[in-house]
Amino acid sequence: MMRVALVLALLATGCPAKGPEAPTAPATPTEVVAAAKATVEQWRQGYEVRSLEVLAKLYAHDTDVVVITEGAPLVGWKAIEASLRDRLAHATAIHVRLKDVQVASIGPTVATVVAGMTRELTDGATTTTEQGTLTLTLRKEGDGWVIALEHYSYRRPS
């Protein structure tokens, strides 16, 4: 599973969309792991409070960002923003639980995260529970970290 995450990380971050940024001190693997864990927790909390504003800050806003949801890829920030807006608008409550979170530092500016995830979406009348594996590839942009690739693999609830 970590090999898949590594390949996805390299694919998602191979060609940066922006020009070179001012050089900063390289992050240690420990710093990268801590930053990735903090970003994932912000992502989880953003869903819990159903905030597009919070979630938007956590995704790359370029044409290279990819989210794979329900087996279909969404490519580019505009498509992802529309999907997030729709998901949040239809839910009256969202609960996200992560377990066995594994973070790998691929370098000073890239990390992968793999975790078991349970997401409950309630629309006021029905609750749908999804359980599966979440894979994120994060890259450093400026002083923060953003999601360059998100893949959530789960069995469709029956």
C-alpha positions in Angstrom: 0.0 0.0 0.0 2.9 2.4 0.8 4.3 1.6 -2.7 1.1 2.8 -4.3 1.1 5.9 -2.1 4.7 6.6 -3.2 3.9 6.2 -6.9 0.8 8.5 -6.5 2.9 11.1 -4.6 5.5 11.2 -7.4 2.9 11.4 -10.1 0.9 14.2 -8.3 4.0 16.3 -7.6 6.1 15.7 -10.6 5.4 19.1 -12.3 4.9 22.0 -10.1 2.3 24.5 -11.4 4.1 27.5 -9.9 7.5 29.0 -10.5 10.3 28.6 -8.0 9.7 30.0 -4.5 12.2 31.6 -2.3 14.5 29.0 -0.8 13.7 27.9 2.8 15.5 25.6 5.2 14.8 22.0 4.3 12.3 20.3 6.5 13.4 17.2 8.4 11.4 14.0 8.0 10.0 14.5 11.5 8.8 18.0 10.6 7.2 16.8 7.4 5.3 14.0 9.3 4.1 16.5 11.9 3.0 19.0 9.3 1.2 16.3 7.3 -0.6 15.0 10.4 -1.7 18.6 11.3 -3.0 19.1 7.8 -5.0 15.8 7.8 -6.5 16.8 11.2 -7.5 20.2 9.7 -9.1 18.4 6.8 -11.0 16.1 9.1 -12.2 19.0 11.2 -13.2 21.0 8.0 -15.5 18.2 7.0 -16.9 17.9 10.5 -17.9 21.6 10.6 -18.9 21.4 6.9 -16.8 24.4 6.0 -15.9 24.9 2.3 -13.7 27.8 3.4 -11.6 25.6 5.7 -11.4 22.8 3.2 -10.5 25.1 0.3 -7.4 26.2 2.1 -6.2 22.6 2.3 -6.3 21.8 -1.4 -3.9 22.9 -4.2 -5.7 25.4 -6.4 -4.3 24.4 -9.7 -5.1 22.1 -12.6 -2.9 19.3 -11.3 -4.8 18.6 -8.1 -6.8 15.3 -8.3 -9.5 13.8 -6.1 -10.8 10.3 -6.8 -14.2 9.9 -5.4 -16.6 7.0 -6.0 -14.2 5.6 -8.6 -14.2 8.8 -10.7 -11.3 11.3 -10.9 -12.0 15.0 -10.4 -9.1 16.9 -12.0 -8.4 20.6 -11.2 -9.5 22.8 -8.4 -12.7 24.0 -10.1 -14.1 20.5 -10.4 -13.0 19.6 -6.8 -14.5 22.9 -5.4 -17.9 22.1 -7.1 -17.9 18.6 -5.7 -17.0 19.8 -2.2 -19.7 22.5 -2.4 -22.3 19.9 -3.5 -21.3 17.4 -0.8 -21.4 20.0 2.0 -24.6 21.6 0.8 -26.5 18.2 0.9 -25.2 17.2 4.3 -26.7 18.3 7.6 -23.9 16.5 9.5 -20.6 14.8 8.5 -18.5 12.7 10.9 -15.1 11.6 9.9 -13.0 9.1 11.9 -9.5 8.1 10.9 -7.6 5.2 12.3 -4.1 3.7 11.8 -2.8 6.9 10.2 0.5 6.3 8.5 2.5 9.2 7.2 5.6 8.9 5.0 7.9 11.8 4.3 8.9 11.5 0.6 11.2 14.5 0.9 11.2 18.0 2.4 8.2 19.1 0.4 6.1 15.9 -0.2 4.4 13.5 2.1 1.8 10.7 1.8 -0.8 9.7 4.2 -2.7 6.4 4.4 -5.5 5.8 6.9 -8.6 3.8 7.5 -11.5 6.2 7.3 -15.2 6.0 8.3 -17.3 8.9 7.0 -20.9 9.3 8.0 -23.0 11.7 5.9 -26.5 12.7 7.1 -28.9 14.7 5.0 -31.5 15.1 7.8 -33.5 12.0 6.8 -30.9 9.3 5.9 -27.4 8.5 7.2 -24.9 6.9 4.8 -21.8 5.3 6.3 -18.7 4.8 4.1 -15.7 2.7 5.3 -12.5 2.4 3.4 -9.0 3.6 2.9 -8.0 7.2 2.5 -4.8 8.1 0.6 -3.5 11.7 0.5 -0.5 13.2 -1.2 0.5 16.5 0.4 3.0 19.0 -0.9 4.4 22.1 0.7 3.3 25.4 -0.7 4.7 28.5 0.9 4.5 28.0 4.6 1.7 25.5 4.5 0.8 22.1 3.2 -1.9 21.3 0.6 -3.5 18.2 -0.8 -2.3 17.4 -4.3 -4.0 14.0 -4.5 -6.9 12.5 -2.5 -8.2 9.0 -3.1 -10.9 7.4 -1.0 -11.5 3.8 -1.7 -14.6 2.2 -0.1 -17.3 -0.3 -0.8 -20.6 1.3 -1.7 -23.0 0.9 1.2 -25.8 -1.5 0.5 
